[in-house]
Amino acid sequence: MSPDDPPRLLRVDLTARSVTSERVPAAWLERYVGGKGLGARYLYAELEPGTDPLSADNALLFALGPVSGLIPGEARYAAITKSPLTGAFLDSYGGGSFPRRLAGSLKTHLGILVTGSADEPAVLEVAEGGARLEPAGDHWGADAAETCAAFPDAAVACIGPAGERGVRYATIASDGGDHHAGRGGAGTVMGSKGLKAVVARGEPPTGHEALRERTEDAFAESETGRWQSASATLETIDFANAVGALPTRGWQASRFDGASEIGIEAARECSHGREREGEAVPGGFRVESDEGDTVPRGATPIVLGAGLGIDDFDAVAALGALCDRLAMDVITAGNAVAWAVRASQAGLLERDLSFGDEDAARALIRDIATRATPLGDALADGIEAAADEFGGENLIPTVKGMDCSSYDPRGAETMALAYATSDRGACHRRARPVESEAIGRPWPDDAARVAAIVGEQNRRAVLWSLIADDFLEEALTEDLGAEWLAAVGREYDREALATAGERIWTLVRLFNVREGFDRTDDALPDALLESPEDGTCETAPDGAAPSAEPGNALEPERFRALLERYYRYRGWDEAGRPTRETIRRLDLESALDDATPVSEPDDDRDPDRPDGTAAVTDDD
């Protein structure tokens, strides 16, 4: 995108079958950057409070950032909508070839805002800065791999059977199912609108090669870059098992005896290559499975392996590939099956299920994706919905209706706070303090713990507004991407970007508050108030104990104190609502509507931030 071209947005009304181009307000660009930030501003403005996520009134934004397709790392786009799983704000990120091709197709546009609902299933084709709607025809009913293969000359973001049938955690898949905008049900919203696929025919943008090479070298030489190059995210299971934070057999244990059979070494033995061979950071490991070629990510062996008590890598990869083809979030699918096994063992279901049974897991995953049985139909609406119908409310931990993901926070209390305060539900990607706490690098006090979580959340909000791969973070820590923004004609300094990160996080909180979310939704899940059956570990790997003993139940009073400190640090009241002073400080008054409740205490300054200014993410 040229600095001289004013950014625009394509608006697609599926009900009217119309496509129009509109200018993005300049003030919105300045305050919210792009990607997540701009998407949050549009969603807050477009939706009425209480909008049904599966109605034609919901909006779905395919958002790019100002440096999409240019900055190194895994190219990504954001799918931004109101989640049908949680009812909260949702931003979910997909990678692979689609984001770069979409950036080349949209030209001066920063995204596609989809509204309404098609009377017949449709495909949206994007090229040369415009778009047109075509009938989906026989593509409706096809899985993700089949749909992507039907457009060999383009890059595709599509739904599969799960999205067509309204599974509330359906994904938007690309590259045959290798990449997904995963958690929270963006694919479900796409299916409710009758939109089968977005097809991008443009070529990826080029330019800024010297800056790209310099950033890529910094990333490759960083600790995260070296880890990504050697192991990608598959090593997560080995790490979580070592520190006693691996959710095992439906969150009943914190270590898995078969972890080494489904971890990074097993992946290397089975792999026939990497995603991006020859690059400094080559992407995930490509393996063959009974369900076809697949690239399992770290969550796959965690939730479909340890979580289901399955210690065979081939079986785990096949289950992951099945979820990928059905276009269904692998984390929630795995946790849903684990919930069903525990509910069966508790006598709540007529179906006889057990951990370690790959065939039963595969059958239930298919039942969920097709809503073929009463149990599959209930689980398609989420774990909490199934528990409402069958019982078993506290078997799998959830926050805001979303099940917890990769790390058991009973091994690190700051991870519990990160889950609870995540804007889209129990997500480990908003902040991962467990990676410092559990390896013996804890913070000196609670003020530092809270500051670290807030800083990471704000920093990720900036990166996802660029949109940059969050694993690229170490290469962008010094200026938060200001140099890249300057290269495309957007002038910010680090302090302005740090403030933008806090502004974006707070705007999303205002959206959720308007939808009725409050302190009770930031609660510690009851499932984490009991110790796992395998007890504690004595020390962290470096010999230093983390702040919470791994394997111990979390203490409600201790968590409550951390949550209250978090609210004070952010300038929110005791109910978790941003105060009027915080809204003024972050220049959000012009965005605020009358339907959003806020409070007005005399002074919202936190003693841990004596100047009362926006949190600057200097906690590295």
Long-range contacts (C-beta under 8 A, 24 or more apart in sequence): 1-66, 1-103, 1-107, 1-108, 1-205, 1-488, 2-108, 2-489, 3-488, 3-489, 3-490, 4-489, 5-107, 5-108, 6-108, 7-34, 7-66, 7-108, 7-109, 7-110, 8-108, 8-109, 8-110, 9-42, 9-109, 9-110, 9-111, 9-112, 9-113, 10-106, 10-109, 10-111, 10-112, 10-113, 10-126, 10-130, 10-131, 11-112, 11-113, 11-115, 12-112, 12-113, 12-114, 12-115, 12-124, 12-131, 12-133, 13-115, 13-116, 14-56, 14-114, 14-115, 14-116, 14-117, 14-118, 14-122, 14-133, 14-193, 14-194, 14-195, 15-56, 15-115, 15-116, 15-117, 15-118, 15-119, 16-116, 17-118, 17-122, 17-133, 19-130, 19-131, 19-132, 19-133, 21-109, 21-129, 21-130, 24-110, 27-590, 29-490, 31-500, 31-503, 31-587, 32-465, 32-500, 32-503, 32-504, 32-507, 33-65, 33-66, 33-462, 33-465, 33-466, 33-485, 33-490, 33-492, 33-497, 33-500, 33-504, 34-63, 34-64, 34-65, 34-66, 34-68, 34-110, 34-465, 34-466, 34-467, 35-63, 35-64, 35-65, 35-68, 35-78, 35-464, 35-465, 35-466, 35-467, 36-63, 36-78, 36-80, 36-91, 36-461, 36-464, 36-465, 36-467, 36-504, 37-461, 37-465, 37-500, 37-503, 37-504, 37-507, 38-63, 38-110, 38-111, 38-465, 39-63, 39-78, 39-80, 39-91, 39-111, 40-80, 40-89, 40-91, 40-504, 40-507, 40-508, 40-511, 41-507, 41-591, 42-80, 42-113, 43-80, 43-81, 43-82, 43-89, 43-511, 44-507, 44-510, 44-511, 44-514, 44-591, 44-593, 45-591, 46-113, 46-115, 47-82, 49-514, 49-515, 49-595, 50-515, 51-82, 53-81, 53-82, 53-83, 53-84, 53-87, 53-185, 53-188, 53-189, 53-192, 54-84, 54-166, 54-188, 54-189, 54-192, 55-117, 55-192, 56-115, 56-116, 56-117, 56-193, 57-115, 58-82, 58-189, 58-192, 59-113, 59-114, 59-115, 60-113, 60-114, 60-115, 60-186, 60-189, 60-190, 60-193, 60-195, 61-111, 61-112, 61-113, 61-114, 62-102, 62-111, 62-112, 62-114, 62-157, 62-198, 63-110, 63-111, 63-467, 64-99, 64-102, 64-103, 64-106, 64-109, 64-110, 64-111, 64-467, 65-110, 65-464, 65-465, 65-466, 65-467, 65-468, 66-110, 66-466, 66-485, 66-488, 66-490, 67-466, 67-467, 67-468, 67-481, 67-484, 67-485, 67-487, 67-488, 68-99, 68-100, 68-102, 68-103, 68-466, 68-467, 69-99, 69-100, 69-102, 69-103, 69-104, 69-204, 69-205, 70-103, 70-205, 70-207, 70-208, 70-212, 70-484, 70-488, 71-212, 71-215, 71-466, 71-468, 71-469, 71-472, 71-481, 71-484, 72-212, 72-215, 72-216, 72-219, 72-472, 73-216, 73-219, 73-281, 73-468, 73-469, 73-471, 73-472, 74-283, 74-469, 74-471, 75-99, 75-100, 75-103, 75-469, 76-467, 76-468, 76-469, 77-102, 77-157, 77-181, 77-467, 78-181, 78-464, 78-467, 79-172, 79-181, 79-186, 79-190, 80-186, 81-186, 81-189, 82-189, 82-515, 83-184, 83-185, 83-186, 83-401, 83-402, 83-424, 83-425, 84-166, 84-168, 84-185, 84-188, 84-189, 84-192, 85-168, 85-169, 85-184, 85-185, 85-188, 85-332, 85-382, 85-401, 85-402, 85-425, 86-184, 86-400, 86-401, 86-402, 86-424, 86-425, 87-401, 87-515, 87-516, 88-400, 88-401, 88-423, 88-424, 88-425, 88-511, 88-512, 88-515, 88-517, 89-423, 89-424, 89-508, 89-511, 89-512, 90-183, 90-184, 90-185, 90-186, 90-424, 91-424, 91-464, 92-171, 92-172, 92-181, 92-182, 92-183, 92-184, 92-186, 92-424, 93-181, 93-464, 93-467, 94-157, 94-172, 94-173, 94-174, 94-179, 94-180, 94-181, 94-182, 95-174, 95-179, 95-469, 96-155, 96-174, 96-175, 96-178, 96-179, 97-155, 97-174, 97-175, 98-155, 98-156, 98-157, 98-174, 98-175, 98-179, 98-200, 99-467, 100-155, 100-204, 100-205, 101-154, 101-155, 101-200, 101-201, 101-202, 101-203, 101-204, 102-126, 102-155, 102-157, 102-198, 102-200, 102-202, 103-202, 103-204, 103-205, 104-200, 104-202, 104-203, 104-204, 104-205, 105-129, 105-200, 105-201, 105-202, 106-202, 107-202, 112-198, 114-190, 114-193, 114-195, 116-193, 117-192, 117-193, 117-194, 118-193, 118-194, 118-195, 119-194, 120-194, 121-194, 121-195, 121-196, 122-194, 122-195, 122-196, 123-195, 123-196, 123-197, 123-198, 123-199, 124-195, 124-197, 124-198, 124-199, 125-154, 125-199, 125-201, 126-198, 126-199, 126-200, 126-201, 126-202, 127-200, 127-201, 127-202, 128-202, 136-194, 136-196, 136-197, 139-196, 139-197, 140-164, 140-196, 143-177, 143-325, 143-326, 143-327, 144-173, 144-176, 144-177, 144-324, 144-325, 144-326, 144-327, 145-176, 145-177, 145-292, 145-324, 145-325, 147-173, 147-196, 147-197, 148-173, 148-174, 148-175, 148-176, 148-177, 149-176, 151-197, 151-199, 153-201, 154-199, 154-200, 154-201, 155-199, 155-200, 156-197, 156-198, 156-199, 156-200, 157-181, 157-197, 157-198, 157-200, 158-196, 158-197, 158-198, 158-327, 159-187, 159-190, 159-191, 159-195, 159-196, 159-197, 159-327, 160-187, 160-325, 160-326, 160-327, 160-328, 160-369, 161-326, 161-327, 161-369, 161-370, 162-187, 162-188, 162-326, 162-327, 162-328, 162-368, 162-369, 162-380, 163-187, 163-188, 163-190, 163-191, 163-327, 164-191, 164-196, 165-191, 165-369, 165-370, 165-371, 165-380, 166-191, 166-192, 166-371, 166-380, 167-328, 167-368, 167-369, 167-371, 167-380, 168-380, 168-381, 168-382, 168-385, 169-328, 169-329, 169-332, 169-333, 169-382, 170-327, 170-328, 170-329, 171-327, 171-328, 171-329, 172-327, 173-324, 173-327, 176-293, 177-294, 177-321, 177-324, 177-325, 177-327, 178-275, 178-284, 178-294, 178-295, 178-324, 180-324, 180-327, 180-329, 182-329, 182-330, 182-331, 183-329, 183-331, 183-332, 183-402, 183-405, 183-424, 183-425, 183-427, 184-329, 184-402, 184-424, 184-425, 185-329, 187-327, 187-328, 208-484, 208-487, 208-488, 211-483, 211-484, 211-487, 215-472, 215-475, 215-476, 215-484, 216-280, 216-281, 217-280, 218-474, 218-475, 219-280, 219-281, 219-471, 219-472, 219-474, 219-475, 220-280, 220-281, 222-474, 222-475, 223-474, 224-471, 224-473, 224-474, 225-280, 225-281, 225-471, 225-474, 225-475, 228-281, 228-471, 229-280, 229-281, 229-282, 231-264, 232-283, 232-284, 232-285, 232-297, 232-298, 233-284, 233-297, 233-298, 233-299, 234-263, 234-264, 234-267, 234-284, 234-285, 234-296, 234-297, 234-298, 234-300, 234-301, 235-263, 235-264, 235-298, 236-298, 236-299, 236-302, 236-406, 237-262, 237-263, 237-264, 237-298, 237-301, 237-302, 237-305, 237-306, 238-263, 238-264, 239-435, 240-302, 240-406, 240-407, 240-408, 241-306, 242-541, 243-411, 243-412, 243-434, 243-438, 243-439, 243-537, 243-540, 243-541, 243-546, 243-550, 244-408, 244-411, 244-438, 244-536, 244-537, 244-550, 244-551, 245-407, 245-408, 245-409, 245-410, 245-411, 245-412, 245-415, 245-434, 245-438, 245-550, 246-302, 246-306, 246-407, 246-408, 247-302, 247-303, 247-306, 247-307, 247-404, 247-406, 247-407, 247-408, 248-306, 248-307, 248-309, 248-532, 248-534, 249-306, 249-307, 249-308, 249-309, 249-338, 249-341, 249-355, 250-307, 250-308, 250-335, 250-338, 250-339, 250-341, 250-342, 250-355, 250-395, 250-396, 251-307, 251-338, 251-395, 251-396, 251-397, 251-404, 251-408, 251-527, 251-532, 252-342, 252-532, 252-533, 253-532, 253-533, 253-534, 254-408, 254-410, 254-411, 254-532, 254-534, 254-550, 254-551, 255-534, 255-537, 256-305, 256-306, 256-309, 256-311, 257-311, 258-305, 258-306, 258-309, 258-310, 258-311, 259-301, 259-305, 259-306, 259-311, 261-311, 261-312, 261-313, 262-301, 262-305, 262-306, 262-310, 262-311, 262-312, 262-313, 262-316, 263-301, 266-313, 267-296, 267-313, 269-313, 270-313, 270-314, 270-317, 287-317, 289-314, 289-317, 289-318, 289-320, 289-321, 290-314, 290-318, 290-321, 291-318, 291-319, 291-321, 291-322, 291-324, 291-325, 292-321, 292-325, 293-321, 294-318, 294-320, 294-321, 294-324, 296-320, 296-321, 297-330, 298-406, 299-330, 299-331, 299-334, 299-405, 299-406, 300-330, 302-334, 302-405, 302-406, 303-330, 303-331, 303-333, 303-334, 303-335, 303-338, 303-405, 303-406, 304-330, 304-333, 304-334, 304-361, 307-334, 307-335, 307-338, 308-334, 308-337, 308-338, 308-341, 308-355, 308-356, 308-361, 309-355, 309-356, 310-355, 310-356, 310-358, 310-361, 311-356, 312-358, 315-358, 318-358, 318-362, 319-358, 319-361, 319-362, 319-365, 322-362, 322-365, 322-366, 323-365, 326-365, 326-366, 326-369, 328-365, 328-368, 328-369, 331-403, 331-405, 331-406, 332-382, 332-383, 332-402, 332-403, 333-365, 333-368, 335-383, 335-396, 335-403, 335-404, 336-364, 336-368, 336-379, 336-382, 336-383, 336-386, 336-403, 337-361, 337-364, 337-365, 338-396, 339-379, 339-383, 339-386, 339-387, 339-392, 339-395, 339-396, 340-364, 340-375, 340-379, 340-386, 342-392, 342-395, 342-396, 343-386, 343-387, 343-390, 343-391, 343-392, 343-395, 346-391, 346-392, 346-395, 348-390, 348-391, 348-392, 349-375, 349-390, 351-375, 393-526, 394-525, 394-526, 394-527, 395-527, 396-527, 397-426, 397-525, 397-526, 397-527, 397-528, 398-425, 398-426, 398-525, 399-425, 399-426, 399-521, 399-522, 399-523, 399-525, 400-424, 400-425, 400-426, 400-517, 400-521, 401-425, 402-426, 402-427, 404-428, 404-525, 407-432, 407-434, 408-528, 408-532, 409-434, 409-528, 409-554, 410-528, 410-531, 410-532, 410-548, 410-550, 410-551, 410-552, 410-553, 410-554, 411-438, 411-546, 411-548, 411-550, 411-551, 412-437, 412-438, 412-546, 412-547, 412-548, 412-550, 413-437, 413-547, 413-548, 413-554, 413-558, 413-559, 413-562, 414-443, 414-449, 414-452, 414-453, 414-547, 414-562, 416-524, 416-528, 416-554, 416-559, 417-449, 417-450, 417-453, 417-559, 417-562, 417-563, 417-566, 418-453, 418-456, 418-457, 420-522, 420-523, 420-524, 420-559, 420-563, 421-453, 421-457, 421-522, 421-563, 421-566, 423-457, 423-505, 423-508, 423-509, 423-512, 426-525, 429-460, 429-470, 430-456, 430-457, 430-460, 431-456, 431-457, 431-460, 432-456, 437-546, 437-547, 437-548, 438-540, 438-546, 438-550, 439-540, 439-541, 439-542, 440-539, 440-540, 440-541, 440-542, 440-543, 440-544, 440-545, 440-546, 441-542, 441-544, 442-544, 442-546, 442-547, 443-547, 446-561, 446-562, 446-565, 447-565, 447-569, 447-608, 448-619, 449-547, 449-562, 450-562, 450-565, 450-566, 450-569, 450-608, 451-569, 451-608, 451-615, 451-619, 452-619, 453-566, 454-502, 454-566, 454-569, 454-570, 454-615, 455-615, 455-616, 455-617, 455-618, 455-619, 456-617, 456-619, 457-501, 457-505, 458-498, 458-501, 458-502, 458-505, 458-615, 458-617, 459-498, 459-501, 459-617, 460-501, 461-500, 461-501, 461-502, 461-504, 461-505, 461-508, 462-497, 462-498, 462-500, 462-501, 462-504, 465-500, 465-501, 465-504, 477-620, 480-617, 494-616, 495-616, 498-614, 498-615, 498-616, 498-617, 499-586, 499-614, 501-617, 502-570, 502-586, 502-614, 502-615, 503-586, 503-587, 503-588, 503-614, 506-570, 506-578, 506-582, 506-583, 506-586, 506-588, 507-588, 507-591, 509-572, 509-576, 509-578, 510-578, 510-583, 510-588, 510-591, 510-592, 510-596, 510-598, 513-576, 513-577, 513-578, 513-596, 513-597, 513-598, 514-593, 514-595, 514-596, 514-597, 517-576, 518-575, 518-576, 518-577, 519-563, 519-567, 519-574, 519-575, 519-576, 521-576, 522-563, 522-576, 524-554, 524-556, 524-559, 528-553, 528-554, 529-553, 529-554, 529-556, 565-608, 568-604, 568-606, 568-608, 569-606, 569-608, 569-609, 569-615, 570-615, 571-604, 571-605, 571-606, 572-604, 573-599, 573-601, 573-604, 575-599, 579-604, 585-612, 585-613, 585-614, 586-614
